[in-house]
Amino acid sequence: MRILDLTRLNSLCYFVKFHRALSFPLLLKLGLLLLKLGLYTLFWRCLRKIKRKNESQEPSLITSLPKDVVFDILARVPRCEYQILSLVSKQFRSLVASPELYIRRSLLGFTEHCLYVFLYDDKSRDQSLYILSRKANGKRRLVLIHSVPAVNPEARFLAVGSSIYVFGGGKEYKTRDSVLRIDCRFHTVEHLPRMPVRMSYIVADVIDGTIYIIGKDYDDWKQRKKVMVVFNIKEKLWEPAMIIPDIGLGEDWNNCVVMADKMYTRDYRKGFVYKPKEGKWAREDMLSSKMWSDACVLDDVLYYFDKLELRAYDSKQRCWGVVKGLEKLLPKTCSSDSEKLVQISTAIYGGKLALCFSKGKPFYSKGVWRGRIMKILCAEISLERRQGGEILGKVEWCHQLLIAKNVMVGKLLVALV
């Protein structure tokens, strides 16, 4: 940082601490500057001062700045900090929920990737949506999104742009074909047309604006028929269900990914690939050699965590490898005598790999086992591909997000807002 910036910052911090007559617009600009510089403790101090000053003056004080200027300022603030800004006043809460703000973010090129995670509660038997936010000290935390209802553990999720799609998983028989769309800009829920057939054991992914969903026909369980349904995102229309040919696909697939516009999945024995342009299924033997699940893809390379190391599959070279440089992270993800790794989920986060996992240790009451005390942790890993195909990983941060009883990671997702 330049000396001029430090001098200016020191002067502004002095005013935050001692000058009670500081104007509201200057306080606002100062708070955003502190946030941009990563000085979160001072930012919180400034935020409290803004809130006190806003409460003591006319409610319309924020309108002293032109609305376009306010939106230009807020568009530059990270999306994960909007939860904090909404606490300033009702006017700020209205501003950060305005569609105009997100249009401005897109026009100015300030859209960003936000991490979401569904956590499964063993007591209520459902999954609730949380967003990754930042504490005053710079560490991360999970914040429950109250406006999004909890969903059944059988629900399956897919993030596309600024939306998260929820397929099936209804608590009743009639809702196994239900589809929800969560708008991550405003945290609202839209009910979409139902799937053509009721399905179970769903996996889904997207190719060129079209969602492909594979599952078992719930109404024809005796025949164990596998089907595929296709959803056009733009038109919000379903195509008729297609029966998957008998290629040996088992009953226990649990993940699918897209590489080079092809859809890959596997059961416990074999790997398979679907080519949408040709409408054909085929065996994929190289993907059968590893028991990959909950994987993610960056630059046509598949990544998954097998509890011991981060593995990578290069679809162009058709070979497996191990990501090096993660030795400090491995002890945190491995089970021990006191803590057991329960669930792990991965996602691509702004060109990096995000890893969310839950570890727990048993707790007892009056000598009776009552479940597990669970820790939810998250890490961000940058990836560097070197000559010869070697991939080097670096842990940017790894934070504990939550401690709770009988709660574990369901699915990690990334939305662009």
Secondary structure as UniProt FT lines:
FT   HELIX           3..18
FT   TURN            20..21
FT   HELIX           24..37
FT   HELIX           40..56
FT   HELIX           59..64
FT   HELIX           67..75
FT   HELIX           79..81
FT   HELIX           82..85
FT   TURN            86..88
FT   HELIX           90..96
FT   HELIX           99..108
FT   STRAND          113..121
FT   TURN            122..125
FT   STRAND          126..134
FT   TURN            136..137
FT   STRAND          140..144
FT   TURN            146..147
FT   TURN            153..154
FT   STRAND          156..160
FT   TURN            161..162
FT   STRAND          163..167
FT   HELIX           173..175
FT   TURN            176..177
FT   STRAND          179..183
FT   TURN            184..187
FT   STRAND          188..192
FT   STRAND          199..207
FT   TURN            208..209
FT   STRAND          210..217
FT   HELIX           218..220
FT   TURN            221..224
FT   STRAND          226..232
FT   TURN            233..236
FT   STRAND          237..238
FT   STRAND          242..243
FT   STRAND          256..259
FT   TURN            260..261
FT   STRAND          262..266
FT   STRAND          271..275
FT   TURN            276..279
FT   STRAND          280..283
FT   HELIX           286..289
FT   STRAND          296..298
FT   TURN            299..300
FT   STRAND          301..305
FT   STRAND          310..314
FT   TURN            315..318
FT   STRAND          319..322
FT   TURN            327..329
FT   HELIX           330..333
FT   STRAND          340..349
FT   TURN            350..351
FT   STRAND          352..365
FT   TURN            366..367
FT   STRAND          368..385
FT   TURN            387..388
FT   STRAND          391..405
FT   STRAND          407..416
//
